[in-house]
């Protein structure tokens, strides 16, 4: 079985795939750079037992991280607790199967590369991936599967926190889909601004991307908050909860030949 690790700025996702590519287990931990390999190992071992999985079931591993400080701990976790050397997305020896056609390919986050690989593998192309994470990113993949570039916005939670911190009378609010555009109170006005503002941003940016590439393309939403927005606009064609994990699985398979 394969252990796939997606280490983001907010959460680290651990997933186990069997040899057929079926997802056998998925767990999340806070992306705390102070957590050691031993802490991850004990925590993950207990969760695996609840799914009738044991460490010896794991024969290989792959990881992607956008937090460099977590890399050493996660590699040590794979080596010490699962007895395997992980593939690391971004290493020069790891084949992605796509071309990265931007000014400096090393600047692209490992999670965005996984999304690009997965989007083309499962949805063909051209496609735009909208990832609702700590940042909200748009990544463009052409019909041949090549990564053409992207757009990065402040994430929704970051925007809400900045609004609260920068304005003394504005409270923290939950992200919800308001029934009306016009808020009749401070909280509803903030919720409307965030939700419908992001919907309008998605619609506007995807329209401009299509104009720039000169044709139609599918739009895939992924990330923690994607489910809230995926059915709020016709600009999003698909919601894929595990796009990054599927990208890790695809990259692992491409490196076995």
C-alpha positions, 0 to 999 in steps of 0.5 A: 500500500502507498502512504501519500502525504500532502503537507500544506500551510494549514493542514497535513493530510495523510492518506493510504491507497491500496494497490488498486488505487482505492483510498483506504484511509485519510486523516488530517493534522495541524501543520505544526513544524514543531511536531516530530516524526515520533509524534506523527508516527504514534498518532498515525499508527493509532488512526490506522488501527481503527481502519484495520491497517497496520504499519507493515501494510505500507510498502511505499510513500510519496509526499508533497510539502509547501512547508520546508520545515516539515520535510525532514520530520515527514521523511523521517516518519516514512523511514523510521515507522514505515521502512520506506524512502519517500518520493518527494514531489519537486525533487529532480529525480521525481518524474511528473510527466508534465512540462512546467512552462513558466519563468522559474519552474522551481517556484511552483508549490508541490501541491499545485503541481500535484493538482495539475497532474491530477486534473489532466489525468482525470479530466483531460484538458485544458483545465483550470484548478481553483484550490481553496486553501490558505491561499486561493490559487488558480492553476492553468493546465493546457490540453497536453497536460503542461502547467502554464501558470496561475493566479494567487489570491489571499485565502478566504480565512486570511481575508476574514481575519484581516478584515477583523484585525484591521477594523475595530468594530468588525467581528470574526464571522463564519463562512456561510452562503447568505440567502441575499446579496444585501446584508441587513446587519454587520455580520450578514454584510460581511458574510455576503461580501466574502461569499458573493465577493469570492463567487464574483472573483471566480466568475470574473477570473475564469472568464478572463483566463478563457479569453486569454487562452482563446478557448473554453476549458473545464474548471475544477474546484478543490481544497477545504472550502471548495464544497461551499462554492462549487454549486454557487456558480456555473463557472465551476464545472467539477468539485474534486475533494481529493484532487491533490491526493490523486495527483500524488498517487498518479505521480507515484505510479509514473515513477514506477516505470 
